[in-house]
Amino acid sequence: MSPSIPPTSLNVIAGRSGLSQAAGTALNVTINAVDADWNLVSTITDTVGLTCSDANAALPPSSALVGGTRILSVTFKTATPQTLTASDITDPAKTANASPSVTVNPGAFTKLQLLLPGENAAPGTTTGKTSSPNAQTAGTAFTVTVEEVGISAGAGFLVPITGEIMTMPGLPKRPAAEQIDIDEAGRIVGLA
């Protein structure tokens, strides 16, 4: 019996109904080289890889099995049902194995997002959106969808982020250094 490479822990996932994972949270999966009856073949050192239905998932690089097994970490980024497939890179003729669907839920609330007309939400991507804003006519109302806002707690205001922008703490119109001086007695003033 020639070994195939199904991820055994994904078979365990199949036995656990309703498995769910939060987007952005790592999930460890085990890939085992097994025979036709699912027995571990501990002499196999082939290189194996994972693919995922989530195009934005953080997947590990292909890795060699040690003792016929390998634990790999996967992080789903898009909150929709996802599947993983383990494949033998060294010997592609070996049977690949796919997981059952894993429900991926949104992670913890961490920020808001602002979408202008013409932009579309793209969960799981680096920027979280696609397309460019449409040109707007001055003096004409338009709808803006707010989904991300930066908080400047020290300054006491909110900053709606409308696209890729570098932000930094606000500076006063007149730098404090302009108030520092030496009076007629030789004392430094303006530090308080």
Accessible surface in RSA format (square Angstrom, percent):
REM  Atomic radii and reference values for relative SASA: ProtOr
REM  Chains: A
REM  Algorithm: Lee & Richards
REM  Probe-radius: 1.40
REM  Slices: 20
REM RES _ NUM      All-atoms   Total-Side   Main-Chain    Non-polar    All polar
REM                ABS   REL    ABS   REL    ABS   REL    ABS   REL    ABS   REL
RES MET A   1   170.25  88.2  92.41  61.2  77.83 185.3 103.30  87.8  66.95  88.7
RES SER A   2    81.58  68.9  60.54  80.8  21.04  48.5  34.39  73.2  47.19  66.1
RES PRO A   3    25.22  18.4  24.53  22.4   0.69   2.5  24.53  20.2   0.69   4.3
RES SER A   4    23.82  20.1  23.78  31.7   0.04   0.1  10.84  23.1  12.98  18.2
RES ILE A   5     1.99   1.1   1.99   1.5   0.00   0.0   1.99   1.4   0.00   0.0
RES PRO A   6     2.40   1.8   2.40   2.2   0.00   0.0   2.40   2.0   0.00   0.0
RES PRO A   7     0.00   0.0   0.00   0.0   0.00   0.0   0.00   0.0   0.00   0.0
RES THR A   8    45.43  32.3  45.43  46.1   0.00   0.0  43.22  58.1   2.20   3.3
RES SER A   9    24.54  20.7  22.01  29.4   2.52   5.8  23.48  50.0   1.06   1.5
RES LEU A  10     0.35   0.2   0.12   0.1   0.23   0.6   0.35   0.2   0.00   0.0
RES ASN A  11    54.67  37.7  45.62  44.1   9.05  21.8  24.53  59.0  30.14  29.1
RES VAL A  12    84.59  55.7  76.98  69.7   7.61  18.3  83.75  72.8   0.84   2.3
RES ILE A  13    11.08   6.3   9.46   7.1   1.62   3.9   9.46   6.8   1.62   4.4
RES ALA A  14    60.97  56.1  33.23  51.3  27.75  63.1  35.74  50.3  25.23  66.8
RES GLY A  15    69.00  85.1   0.00   N/A  69.00  85.1  37.30 102.4  31.70  71.0
RES ARG A  16   134.92  56.6 124.97  63.7   9.95  23.7  47.75  65.3  87.17  52.8
RES SER A  17   113.98  96.3  82.25 109.8  31.73  73.1  54.18 115.4  59.80  83.8
RES GLY A  18    72.41  89.3   0.00   N/A  72.41  89.3  39.27 107.8  33.13  74.2
RES LEU A  19    23.01  12.8  13.13   9.4   9.89  24.8  18.20  12.8   4.82  13.0
RES SER A  20    53.85  45.5  36.89  49.2  16.95  39.1   6.92  14.7  46.93  65.7
RES GLN A  21    24.07  13.5  20.29  14.8   3.79   9.0   3.94   8.4  20.13  15.3
RES ALA A  22    38.81  35.7  32.00  49.4   6.81  15.5  32.28  45.5   6.53  17.3
RES ALA A  23    18.01  16.6  10.36  16.0   7.65  17.4  10.64  15.0   7.37  19.5
RES GLY A  24    51.45  63.5   0.00   N/A  51.45  63.5  21.59  59.3  29.86  66.9
RES THR A  25    68.65  48.8  65.10  66.0   3.56   8.5  49.29  66.2  19.36  29.3
RES ALA A  26    61.09  56.2  39.66  61.2  21.44  48.8  39.80  56.0  21.29  56.4
RES LEU A  27    27.11  15.1  24.92  17.8   2.20   5.5  27.11  19.0   0.00   0.0
RES ASN A  28   101.55  70.0  80.64  77.9  20.91  50.3  16.66  40.1  84.89  82.0
RES VAL A  29     0.16   0.1   0.16   0.1   0.00   0.0   0.16   0.1   0.00   0.0
RES THR A  30    30.51  21.7  30.51  30.9   0.00   0.0  15.59  20.9  14.92  22.6
RES ILE A  31     0.00   0.0   0.00   0.0   0.00   0.0   0.00   0.0   0.00   0.0
RES ASN A  32    20.48  14.1  20.48  19.8   0.00   0.0   0.00   0.0  20.48  19.8
RES ALA A  33     0.00   0.0   0.00   0.0   0.00   0.0   0.00   0.0   0.00   0.0
RES VAL A  34     2.00   1.3   2.00   1.8   0.00   0.0   2.00   1.7   0.00   0.0
RES ASP A  35    28.18  19.7  26.45  26.3   1.74   4.1   6.74  15.9  21.44  21.4
RES ALA A  36    70.29  64.6  40.24  62.1  30.05  68.4  51.17  72.1  19.12  50.6
RES ASP A  37    90.67  63.5  72.48  72.1  18.19  43.0  20.36  47.9  70.31  70.1
RES TRP A  38   143.76  57.7 123.91  60.0  19.85  46.6  99.50  53.1  44.26  71.8
RES ASN A  39    83.69  57.7  79.93  77.2   3.76   9.1  23.36  56.2  60.34  58.3
RES LEU A  40    92.39  51.5  63.21  45.2  29.18  73.4  63.21  44.4  29.18  78.5
RES VAL A  41    35.71  23.5  32.20  29.2   3.51   8.5  35.71  31.0   0.00   0.0
RES SER A  42    66.85  56.5  54.91  73.3  11.94  27.5  23.45  49.9  43.40  60.8
RES THR A  43   114.64  81.5  89.36  90.6  25.28  60.3  82.07 110.2  32.58  49.2
RES ILE A  44    35.25  20.1  33.69  25.1   1.56   3.8  35.25  25.4   0.00   0.0
RES THR A  45    93.19  66.3  82.33  83.5  10.86  25.9  49.26  66.2  43.93  66.4
RES ASP A  46    28.65  20.1  26.06  25.9   2.59   6.1   2.59   6.1  26.06  26.0
RES THR A  47    42.98  30.6  42.76  43.3   0.23   0.5  18.61  25.0  24.37  36.8
RES VAL A  48     0.00   0.0   0.00   0.0   0.00   0.0   0.00   0.0   0.00   0.0
RES GLY A  49     7.55   9.3   0.00   N/A   7.55   9.3   7.21  19.8   0.33   0.7
RES LEU A  50    14.40   8.0   0.00   0.0  14.40  36.2   0.00   0.0  14.40  38.7
RES THR A  51    83.34  59.3  82.53  83.7   0.81   1.9  71.88  96.5  11.46  17.3
RES CYS A  52    26.19  19.8   0.14   0.2  26.04  61.2   3.79   9.6  22.40  24.2
RES SER A  53    71.55  60.5  31.46  42.0  40.08  92.3  43.43  92.5  28.12  39.4
RES ASP A  54     6.25   4.4   0.66   0.7   5.58  13.2   2.65   6.2   3.60   3.6
RES ALA A  55   104.14  95.8  61.21  94.5  42.92  97.6  71.86 101.2  32.28  85.5
RES ASN A  56    50.88  35.1  34.60  33.4  16.28  39.2   8.61  20.7  42.27  40.9
RES ALA A  57    17.55  16.1   0.00   0.0  17.55  39.9   0.00   0.0  17.55  46.5
RES ALA A  58    49.27  45.3  37.87  58.4  11.40  25.9  47.37  66.7   1.90   5.0
RES LEU A  59    66.75  37.2  35.52  25.4  31.23  78.5  37.02  26.0  29.73  80.0
RES PRO A  60    29.99  21.9  13.66  12.4  16.34  59.4  20.56  17.0   9.43  58.6
RES PRO A  61   111.17  81.0  97.53  88.9  13.64  49.6 110.38  91.1   0.79   4.9
RES SER A  62    60.85  51.4  35.42  47.3  25.43  58.6  15.49  33.0  45.37  63.6
RES SER A  63    23.26  19.7  17.12  22.9   6.14  14.1  10.79  23.0  12.48  17.5
RES ALA A  64    43.48  40.0  38.17  58.9   5.32  12.1  38.17  53.7   5.32  14.1
RES LEU A  65     2.13   1.2   0.00   0.0   2.13   5.4   0.00   0.0   2.13   5.7
RES VAL A  66   101.62  66.9  96.42  87.3   5.20  12.5  97.93  85.1   3.69  10.0
RES GLY A  67    35.37  43.6   0.00   N/A  35.37  43.6  26.77  73.5   8.61  19.3
RES GLY A  68     0.00   0.0   0.00   N/A   0.00   0.0   0.00   0.0   0.00   0.0
RES THR A  69    46.75  33.2  45.06  45.7   1.69   4.0  41.54  55.8   5.21   7.9
RES ARG A  70    73.83  31.0  69.76  35.6   4.08   9.7   7.11   9.7  66.73  40.4
RES ILE A  71   111.61  63.5  92.38  68.8  19.23  46.4  92.38  66.5  19.23  52.2
RES LEU A  72    12.10   6.7   9.37   6.7   2.73   6.9  12.10   8.5   0.00   0.0
RES SER A  73    52.12  44.0  42.42  56.6   9.71  22.4  33.15  70.6  18.98  26.6
RES VAL A  74     0.19   0.1   0.00   0.0   0.19   0.5   0.19   0.2   0.00   0.0
RES THR A  75    22.62  16.1  22.50  22.8   0.12   0.3   7.77  10.4  14.85  22.5
RES PHE A  76     0.00   0.0   0.00   0.0   0.00   0.0   0.00   0.0   0.00   0.0
RES LYS A  77    83.41  40.7  71.89  44.1  11.52  27.4  24.98  22.5  58.43  62.2
RES THR A  78    25.13  17.9  25.11  25.5   0.01   0.0  24.33  32.7   0.79   1.2
RES ALA A  79    37.73  34.7  15.75  24.3  21.97  50.0  15.75  22.2  21.97  58.2
RES THR A  80    66.88  47.6  63.84  64.7   3.04   7.3  57.72  77.5   9.16  13.8
RES PRO A  81    91.55  66.7  75.21  68.6  16.34  59.4  75.68  62.5  15.87  98.7
RES GLN A  82     7.39   4.1   6.16   4.5   1.24   2.9   1.21   2.6   6.18   4.7
RES THR A  83    47.59  33.8  47.16  47.8   0.43   1.0  29.17  39.2  18.42  27.8
RES LEU A  84     0.81   0.5   0.00   0.0   0.81   2.0   0.81   0.6   0.00   0.0
RES THR A  85    40.87  29.1  40.55  41.1   0.32   0.8  22.17  29.8  18.70  28.3
RES ALA A  86     0.00   0.0   0.00   0.0   0.00   0.0   0.00   0.0   0.00   0.0
RES SER A  87    35.24  29.8  35.12  46.9   0.12   0.3  22.75  48.5  12.49  17.5
RES ASP A  88     4.82   3.4   0.46   0.5   4.35  10.3   0.17   0.4   4.65   4.6
RES ILE A  89    90.91  51.7  77.16  57.5  13.75  33.1  79.33  57.1  11.58  31.4
RES THR A  90    85.42  60.8  54.44  55.2  30.99  73.8  56.50  75.9  28.92  43.7
RES ASP A  91    43.19  30.3  41.47  41.3   1.71   4.0  14.97  35.2  28.22  28.1
RES PRO A  92   110.03  80.2  85.77  78.2  24.26  88.2  89.39  73.8  20.65 128.3
RES ALA A  93    95.75  88.0  54.18  83.6  41.57  94.6  66.89  94.2  28.86  76.4
RES LYS A  94    51.53  25.1  42.70  26.2   8.83  21.0  17.37  15.6  34.16  36.4
RES THR A  95    91.00  64.7  82.79  83.9   8.21  19.6  56.34  75.7  34.66  52.4
RES ALA A  96    45.61  41.9  28.72  44.3  16.89  38.4  29.15  41.1  16.46  43.6
RES ASN A  97    29.26  20.2  26.24  25.4   3.02   7.3   3.54   8.5  25.71  24.9
RES ALA A  98    61.37  56.4  40.63  62.7  20.74  47.2  40.63  57.2  20.74  54.9
RES SER A  99     7.85   6.6   0.00   0.0   7.85  18.1   0.52   1.1   7.32  10.3
RES PRO A 100    50.25  36.6  36.34  33.1  13.91  50.6  49.55  40.9   0.69   4.3
RES SER A 101    69.47  58.7  46.38  61.9  23.09  53.2  39.68  84.5  29.80  41.7
RES VAL A 102     0.01   0.0   0.01   0.0   0.00   0.0   0.01   0.0   0.00   0.0
RES THR A 103    59.81  42.5  59.68  60.5   0.13   0.3  31.47  42.3  28.34  42.8
RES VAL A 104     4.65   3.1   0.00   0.0   4.65  11.2   0.00   0.0   4.65  12.6
RES ASN A 105    62.80  43.3  62.47  60.4   0.33   0.8  16.41  39.5  46.39  44.8
RES PRO A 106   104.41  76.1  89.08  81.2  15.33  55.7  91.46  75.5  12.96  80.5
RES GLY A 107    35.07  43.2   0.00   N/A  35.07  43.2  14.03  38.5  21.04  47.1
RES ALA A 108    92.26  84.8  58.93  90.9  33.32  75.8  70.53  99.3  21.73  57.6
RES PHE A 109   160.55  80.3 127.84  79.2  32.71  85.1 135.10  81.9  25.45  72.8
RES THR A 110   112.53  80.0  73.76  74.8  38.77  92.4  65.67  88.2  46.86  70.8
RES LYS A 111   138.22  67.4 119.02  73.0  19.21  45.7  73.05  65.8  65.17  69.4
RES LEU A 112    69.43  38.7  68.60  49.1   0.83   2.1  69.20  48.6   0.23   0.6
RES GLN A 113    28.12  15.7  28.12  20.6   0.00   0.0  16.63  35.4  11.49   8.7
RES LEU A 114     6.43   3.6   5.93   4.2   0.50   1.3   5.93   4.2   0.50   1.4
RES LEU A 115    18.98  10.6  17.17  12.3   1.81   4.6  17.17  12.1   1.81   4.9
RES LEU A 116    36.06  20.1  33.25  23.8   2.81   7.1  33.94  23.8   2.12   5.7
RES PRO A 117    37.19  27.1  24.71  22.5  12.48  45.3  36.65  30.3   0.54   3.3
RES GLY A 118    29.94  36.9   0.00   N/A  29.94  36.9  15.40  42.3  14.54  32.6
RES GLU A 119    18.99  10.9   6.98   5.3  12.02  28.6   0.00   0.0  18.99  15.5
RES ASN A 120    82.74  57.1  79.63  77.0   3.11   7.5  21.14  50.9  61.60  59.5
RES ALA A 121    53.31  49.0  30.26  46.7  23.06  52.5  30.26  42.6  23.06  61.1
RES ALA A 122    13.74  12.6   8.77  13.5   4.97  11.3  13.74  19.4   0.00   0.0
RES PRO A 123    89.32  65.1  75.74  69.0  13.58  49.4  85.34  70.5   3.98  24.7
RES GLY A 124    25.99  32.1   0.00   N/A  25.99  32.1   7.73  21.2  18.27  40.9
RES THR A 125    52.64  37.4  35.42  35.9  17.23  41.1  38.88  52.2  13.76  20.8
RES THR A 126   144.32 102.6 104.15 105.6  40.17  95.7  78.02 104.8  66.30 100.2
RES THR A 127    60.35  42.9  36.55  37.0  23.80  56.7  36.04  48.4  24.30  36.7
RES GLY A 128    17.35  21.4   0.00   N/A  17.35  21.4  15.49  42.5   1.86   4.2
RES LYS A 129    31.82  15.5  22.27  13.7   9.55  22.7  21.24  19.1  10.58  11.3
RES THR A 130    66.17  47.1  59.43  60.2   6.74  16.1  57.15  76.8   9.02  13.6
RES SER A 131    72.45  61.2  30.42  40.6  42.03  96.8  27.96  59.6  44.48  62.3
RES SER A 132    82.90  70.1  72.23  96.4  10.67  24.6  33.55  71.4  49.35  69.1
RES PRO A 133    64.57  47.1  46.26  42.2  18.31  66.6  46.26  38.2  18.31 113.8
RES ASN A 134    83.78  57.8  73.16  70.7  10.62  25.6  19.27  46.4  64.52  62.4
RES ALA A 135   107.24  98.6  68.58 105.8  38.65  87.9  80.54 113.4  26.69  70.7
RES GLN A 136    78.22  43.7  43.43  31.7  34.80  82.9  25.41  54.1  52.81  40.1
RES THR A 137    98.34  69.9  86.64  87.8  11.71  27.9  55.67  74.8  42.67  64.5
RES ALA A 138   102.45  94.2  69.11 106.6  33.34  75.9  81.95 115.4  20.50  54.3
RES GLY A 139    91.85 113.3   0.00   N/A  91.85 113.3  45.02 123.5  46.83 104.9
RES THR A 140    81.99  58.3  69.59  70.5  12.40  29.6  57.02  76.6  24.98  37.8
RES ALA A 141   101.76  93.6  68.41 105.6  33.35  75.9  79.58 112.1  22.18  58.8
RES PHE A 142    94.77  47.4  61.62  38.2  33.15  86.3  72.52  44.0  22.25  63.7
RES THR A 143   109.98  78.2  97.12  98.5  12.86  30.6  66.12  88.8  43.86  66.3
RES VAL A 144    56.37  37.1  34.04  30.8  22.32  53.8  34.04  29.6  22.32  60.5
RES THR A 145    65.67  46.7  60.83  61.7   4.84  11.5  37.29  50.1  28.38  42.9
RES VAL A 146    77.68  51.1  54.57  49.4  23.10  55.7  54.57  47.4  23.10  62.7
RES GLU A 147    60.96  35.0  55.58  42.0   5.38  12.8  22.03  42.6  38.93  31.8
RES GLU A 148    52.42  30.1  52.42  39.7   0.00   0.0   2.09   4.0  50.33  41.1
RES VAL A 149    26.59  17.5  14.36  13.0  12.23  29.5  14.36  12.5  12.23  33.2
RES GLY A 150    27.32  33.7   0.00   N/A  27.32  33.7  27.32  75.0   0.00   0.0
RES ILE A 151   133.02  75.7 100.07  74.5  32.96  79.4 100.25  72.2  32.77  88.9
RES SER A 152    36.68  31.0  28.65  38.2   8.03  18.5  16.13  34.4  20.55  28.8
RES ALA A 153    85.49  78.6  57.51  88.7  27.99  63.7  64.23  90.5  21.26  56.3
RES GLY A 154    88.42 109.0   0.00   N/A  88.42 109.0  47.12 129.3  41.30  92.5
RES ALA A 155    66.38  61.0  25.94  40.0  40.44  92.0  37.49  52.8  28.90  76.5
RES GLY A 156    64.14  79.1   0.00   N/A  64.14  79.1  32.40  88.9  31.74  71.1
RES PHE A 157   101.47  50.8  90.77  56.2  10.70  27.8  99.01  60.0   2.47   7.1
RES LEU A 158   114.37  63.7  95.75  68.5  18.63  46.8  95.75  67.2  18.63  50.1
RES VAL A 159    48.22  31.7  47.34  42.9   0.88   2.1  48.22  41.9   0.00   0.0
RES PRO A 160    78.29  57.1  66.22  60.4  12.07  43.9  66.22  54.7  12.07  75.0
RES ILE A 161    28.11  16.0  25.78  19.2   2.33   5.6  26.61  19.2   1.50   4.1
RES THR A 162    66.28  47.1  60.78  61.6   5.50  13.1  27.69  37.2  38.60  58.3
RES GLY A 163    27.83  34.3   0.00   N/A  27.83  34.3  22.49  61.7   5.34  12.0
RES GLU A 164   156.57  89.9 116.09  87.8  40.48  96.4  53.94 104.3 102.63  83.8
RES ILE A 165   116.75  66.4  83.43  62.2  33.32  80.3  90.95  65.5  25.80  70.0
RES MET A 166   186.93  96.8 159.82 105.8  27.11  64.5 124.17 105.6  62.76  83.2
RES THR A 167    90.35  64.3  57.21  58.0  33.15  79.0  29.54  39.7  60.82  91.9
RES MET A 168   140.27  72.6 112.88  74.7  27.40  65.2  81.24  69.1  59.03  78.2
RES PRO A 169   112.05  81.7  98.05  89.4  14.00  50.9 110.32  91.1   1.74  10.8
RES GLY A 170    63.51  78.3   0.00   N/A  63.51  78.3  34.85  95.6  28.66  64.2
RES LEU A 171   139.59  77.7 107.47  76.9  32.12  80.8 109.27  76.7  30.32  81.6
RES PRO A 172    91.49  66.7  68.36  62.3  23.13  84.1  80.52  66.5  10.97  68.2
RES LYS A 173   217.16 105.9 176.70 108.4  40.46  96.3 127.83 115.1  89.33  95.2
RES ARG A 174   133.86  56.2 124.63  63.5   9.23  22.0  55.47  75.8  78.39  47.5
RES PRO A 175    67.94  49.5  65.21  59.4   2.73   9.9  67.94  56.1   0.00   0.0
RES ALA A 176    69.47  63.9  63.78  98.4   5.69  12.9  65.19  91.8   4.28  11.3
RES ALA A 177    71.23  65.5  56.84  87.7  14.39  32.7  58.05  81.8  13.18  34.9
RES GLU A 178   103.59  59.5  76.10  57.6  27.49  65.5  38.35  74.2  65.23  53.3
RES GLN A 179    94.41  52.8  78.67  57.5  15.74  37.5  20.45  43.5  73.96  56.1
RES ILE A 180    78.69  44.8  60.70  45.2  18.00  43.4  60.70  43.7  18.00  48.8
RES ASP A 181    91.84  64.3  86.57  86.2   5.27  12.5  19.53  46.0  72.30  72.1
RES ILE A 182   112.43  64.0  94.58  70.5  17.85  43.0  94.58  68.1  17.85  48.5
RES ASP A 183    43.93  30.8  29.66  29.5  14.27  33.7  31.69  74.6  12.24  12.2
RES GLU A 184   189.74 108.9 147.83 111.8  41.91  99.8  69.66 134.7 120.09  98.0
RES ALA A 185    73.97  68.0  33.63  51.9  40.34  91.8  46.93  66.1  27.04  71.6
RES GLY A 186    52.97  65.3   0.00   N/A  52.97  65.3  25.89  71.1  27.08  60.6
RES ARG A 187   155.67  65.4 151.28  77.1   4.40  10.5  67.26  91.9  88.42  53.6
RES ILE A 188   105.08  59.8  79.94  59.6  25.14  60.6  79.94  57.6  25.14  68.2
RES VAL A 189    62.84  41.4  58.00  52.5   4.84  11.7  62.84  54.6   0.00   0.0
RES GLY A 190    36.73  45.3   0.00   N/A  36.73  45.3  19.28  52.9  17.45  39.1
RES LEU A 191   124.45  69.3  90.09  64.5  34.36  86.4  92.29  64.8  32.16  86.5
RES ALA A 192   142.84 131.3  72.43 111.8  70.41 160.2 108.37 152.6  34.48  91.3
END  Absolute sums over single chains surface
CHAIN  1 A    12177.8       8886.1       3291.7       7549.6       4628.3
END  Absolute sums over all chains
TOTAL         12177.8       8886.1       3291.7       7549.6       4628.3
